[in-house]
């Protein structure tokens, strides 16, 4: 059965910051939602690109040797594989991640 996914109700499933939940699977990809609050840690994904979509709030993606990327609600960015990055937010924000299903969310 095809079902509609209510993203607002998915927010209620998130237990704590930096603990993404799976929202949907599309082929070999997964859409995850996470609460971003404070700073994560520096990491990279050697084999996968990662798409960040700021669903609610503002998110900063810190990058090594490049200017930070600031996402406002409704904006997205693709972080290419191998790029060291560190997401953060000064206030609670909700992010959708689009990535291969096997991606380790904490990095390599």
N, C-alpha and C positions, 0 to 999 in steps of 0.2 A: 504494500500500500504506500502511495506517495503521501508524505506528510509535510506540512508547513512547519518551519522552525521559528519559534518566537524568541528572538534574541534577548528581549527584556526578561523573560522567564529564565533563560540560561544564566543570567547574571546571578540569580538567587542560588544557583548550584555551586558557585565558586566559594570555596571554603576560606582561602587566605590568599594574600598576594603571592604572585609568582608560582601559582599552582594551576596551570591551564587545564581546562576540561575540553574534551572533544565535542564539537558541535555537529559536524557532518563529515562524511567521507565522500570524495569525488574521485573516482578511478583510484589511482595510487596516492592521492593527496588527502590530507586531513585539514579541516578548518577547526582551529582551537580558539578558545576565548580565555583570556587571563586578566586578572586585576593587576595593574601596574601601579605600585606605590613605593616611593623611595627609589633606590638604585639596585639593579640586578648585579651581575658580575661580568667582567670582561670574558668573552668567549668567541668562538668561531665555529662554523659548520664547514668542515673540509669539503664535503661532497654535495651539499644542498644549498640552493638559494632559499631565502626566507622573506616572505612578504608580510609586512606589518601594516595593519589598517586600524587607525584610531577611530574606534566606534564611539566612545564617549571620552571627553577630556583631551588633554594635550600630552603628547609623549615625545621625549627627546631620545634619539638614538645617537649615542656618542660613538665616534669612529676614531681609530688611530690615524694620525697624520692627515686627517681631512676635517673639514668643518662638521660640527654636529648637524644632524638632520632633525628639525622640529616638525612634528606632525600635529596639526590641529584636527579637531573632530571632523571626520569625513575624508581625511587625506590618507594616502598610503605611500609606501616606499618598498622597493625590493632591495634587500641587502644581498649582494652577490656572494656565492660560496667562497670560503676562505677569508672573508673580510672580518677582522676582529671588531666587535661591537659590544656596547653596553647600554641597554635600555634603561630609562629612568623617567620618573614623573614626580613633580613637586606636590601634586595632589592626586587623589585616586582617579585612575583612568582605566578604561576597558579597551582592550586590544584584541583584534582578531588576527590570528596567525594562519597563513596558508603555506603549507610545507609538505614534503613527502611524509607518508605515514610513519616511516621508521626513524624520522629525525629525533635525535635526543635533544629535548628542549633546553637542557643545561649546557649544550655545546659538546665539543670533542674533548 
